[in-house]
Amino acid sequence: MRFRAFLALIIFVICSGQASAQSPVDLGSLSCSLAQARNFILVSKMDLDCTFIRIDGGKEKYQGRIQRVGVDLSIRKNFVVVWNVILSGNTKNPGSLAGEYAGVGADVSLIVGPGARVLVGGGDDAITLKPLSITGVRGTGASLGVESFVLSPAS
């Protein structure tokens, strides 16, 4: 119960701080899947292969890395996360999702389970991942921590 209240408070603070002179525009979705994970109980890193699918159907490939400081007692066999991508500025250039994001994340699984990420930031502070993402985890364990997410164009 306390975790839900904490998560709701964080979402409220993040959303209230994202006011802009322009109305946000939905650009599409960013889907990332696990390429490699390293867990060290208090620190974990996940390398991700990501695809941004624009509203117009165009696609861009990215590489991402989530680094977490907190408790991570997970053994992941599969991990997929999907964010809605919104534009709060004027930039719509290819590769403009690249940047650094930060927030909190949590996963719980017993064979299969849900997760959530609250992350803000992005390239030129004009593009933001919608605060709450949907995560699907296959594996066993639980994790909760402060996360950074770095997204760069795939090479």
N, C-alpha and C positions, 0 to 999 in steps of 0.2 A: 504494500500500500504506500509506504513512504517513497519507494522508487517511482511509482506512478506520479505522485505529487511532485517529486523532484523533476521528473521528465517533463511534466506539464508546465512547470515554472520555467524551465529552460526554453521550451518551445515558445512560450508567451514572450519571454525577453527577446529571443532572437527575432521573432516575427514583428514585434513592435519596433525593433531597431532597423527594420528593412524598408521603412517608408522612403519613397522616392517621388520626385516631381513628376515622373512618368508612371503610367500604369504598367505593372509587370506584364510581360508577354511570354507565354508558354512556347519554348523553342523545340521541345521534344523530350526524349528520355535517354538517360545514360545507364547502360546495363554493364555490369562488371562481374567477371567470374574469376575464381581463384586459380592462379598459376602456380604459386608456391607460398607456403606458410612456415613461419618459425615462431614457436612459443617458448618463452622462458618464464612462465608463471606471472611475473610482474611486468614484463615487457614482451610484446609480440609484434611481428611484422608480417604483412600479407602483401604479396605482389599480385596484381590483378591485370587481366586483359579486358579492356573496356571498348564498347562501341556506343557512340552517340548517334541516335537515329532522330534526324530532324523531322519536324512536322511535315515538310515537303517530301519526305522519303529519302533524302540524302543521308549518307553515312560517313562518319569519321572514326578512325581507330585511335585509341589512346592506351597508354600504359599507366597504371596507377599503383600507389603503395600506401597502405594504411599502416600506421605505426600507433600502437596503443600502449599507454602506461596505465596500469591498473591490474586487476586480477584476471588472469586468463588460464582457465583449467580445461581448455578445449582440445579435442583431437578432431580436426576437420578433414572430411573426405571430399566435401563439395561445399562451395560457398558461392552464392549469387546475390548481388544487391542491385536494385533498380531505383534510380532517382528521377523525378521530373526536373527538367532544367528550365529555369526562368531567366529572362533578360530584364534587368532593371536600369539599363543604360542604352547606348546607341550602337554598341558593337555587335556585329553578326558575322565577323570574319571567320573563315575556316581555322581551326586550331585555337579559337578564342576561349575554349573551356579550360585550357592549360592553366595551372596555378595551384595555389595551396589553400586548403580548406581545413577547418578545425571544429571540434565539438566533442560530443560524448557518444558512445556506442555500447550496445548490450546484445548478447546472444544467449539463448538457452536451448539445449537440444539433448534429446535422448533418442538417438538414431536420426530423427528429423525434428527440426524445431524452428521457431521464428526468431527474428532479431530486429533491431531498430537502430538508426543512426541519425543524429541531429548534427549536421555540419553546415558551416557557413564560410564564405570566402570566395575565391575564384580569381581568374585573370582580370586584371584592370578593375577589380571590384564592381564590374558591371554585370557579370553572369553569376548566378547563385544556384546551387543545388537546392531544390525545395527541401525545407528543413527536415521532414520526416521521410525516411526511405523505408522500403520493404526489403527484408533480407530473408533468404531461405538457406538453412544450414543443414547439411547431412553430416552427422558425426555424434560425438558425445561430449558433454561438458557445459560450462557456463563461463561467460566473460562479461566484464563491466569495466569501463575505463575512459580516460580522456584520449581522444584520437586526433591525429593529423592525417590528412589525405593529400597526397601530391599527385597531380594529374599532368602528364606530358604527352605530346603527340607520339604515336607509335613510330618506331624507326623501320 
